[in-house]
């Protein structure tokens, strides 16, 4: 069961990494960047929430053995990537505010 769960976590992390290319993510509009990063973070956090929900249901029934796996293997990379997605989202929010405050004449950076 552990290899399957690790492969699910790995696949989610790979998909998010493929969709959020840090080298050119900011070439998009800040609203697009915020939407993409929010969806990616929600996907990664839903994975963890689903695991915890299923684990709680299994433990509630008391018919199976305790459903405990190494959380660092399952959620270490996905939690880290979710925090990076939040950071990218925050930078996009600041860029959007910057564009709203300053007109096109002052954007000579």
C-alpha positions in Angstrom: 0.0 0.0 0.0 2.8 2.4 0.8 4.4 2.2 -2.7 1.0 3.1 -4.2 0.5 6.1 -1.9 4.1 7.3 -2.6 3.5 7.0 -6.3 0.3 9.1 -6.0 2.2 11.8 -4.1 5.0 11.7 -6.6 2.6 12.0 -9.6 0.8 15.0 -8.0 4.1 16.7 -7.3 5.3 16.0 -10.9 2.1 17.4 -12.4 2.2 20.6 -10.3 5.9 21.0 -11.2 5.1 20.5 -14.9 2.3 23.1 -14.8 4.1 25.7 -12.8 7.4 26.4 -14.6 9.1 28.9 -12.4 11.3 30.2 -15.2 8.3 31.6 -17.2 5.3 31.6 -14.9 5.5 35.4 -14.5 5.3 36.0 -18.2 1.6 35.5 -17.7 -0.9 38.0 -16.3 -0.8 38.1 -12.5 -4.4 37.0 -12.3 -3.5 33.9 -14.4 -0.5 33.2 -12.1 -2.7 33.5 -9.0 -5.3 31.2 -10.5 -2.8 28.5 -11.5 -1.0 28.6 -8.2 -4.2 28.5 -6.2 -5.4 25.5 -8.2 -2.1 23.7 -7.7 -2.0 24.4 -4.0 -5.6 23.3 -3.6 -4.8 20.0 -5.4 -1.8 19.3 -3.1 -3.8 20.2 0.0 -6.8 18.1 -1.1 -4.5 15.1 -1.4 -3.4 15.4 2.3 -7.0 16.2 3.4 -8.3 13.1 1.6 -5.7 10.9 3.2 -6.5 12.2 6.7 -10.2 11.8 6.0 -10.0 8.2 4.9 -7.6 7.4 7.7 -10.1 8.8 10.2 -13.0 6.8 8.7 -10.9 3.6 8.8 -9.9 4.2 12.4 -13.5 5.1 13.3 -14.7 1.7 12.2 -12.1 -0.2 14.3 -12.2 -3.2 11.9 -8.9 -2.7 10.2 -5.4 -2.1 11.7 -4.3 1.4 12.3 -3.8 3.1 8.9 -0.5 4.9 9.5 2.2 5.6 6.9 5.3 7.7 6.9 3.9 11.2 6.5 7.3 12.6 5.5 7.4 10.3 2.5 3.8 11.0 1.6 3.5 14.7 2.3 7.0 16.1 2.6 7.4 17.2 -1.0 3.7 18.0 -1.6 3.5 20.2 1.5 6.7 22.0 0.5 5.4 22.5 -3.0 2.1 23.9 -1.6 4.1 26.4 0.4 6.0 27.4 -2.7 2.8 27.8 -4.7 1.5 30.1 -1.9 4.8 32.2 -2.2 4.4 32.4 -6.0 0.8 33.5 -5.4 1.8 36.2 -3.0 4.4 37.6 -5.4 1.8 37.7 -8.1 -0.5 39.5 -5.7 2.2 42.1 -5.1 2.8 42.5 -8.9 -0.9 43.0 -9.5 -1.0 45.7 -6.8 2.1 47.3 -8.3 0.5 47.3 -11.8 -2.7 48.8 -10.3 -0.9 51.6 -8.4 1.5 52.7 -11.1 0.4 53.6 -14.6 2.0 52.3 -17.8 4.2 55.5 -18.0 6.0 54.6 -14.7 6.7 50.9 -15.6 10.1 51.5 -17.1 11.9 48.8 -15.1 
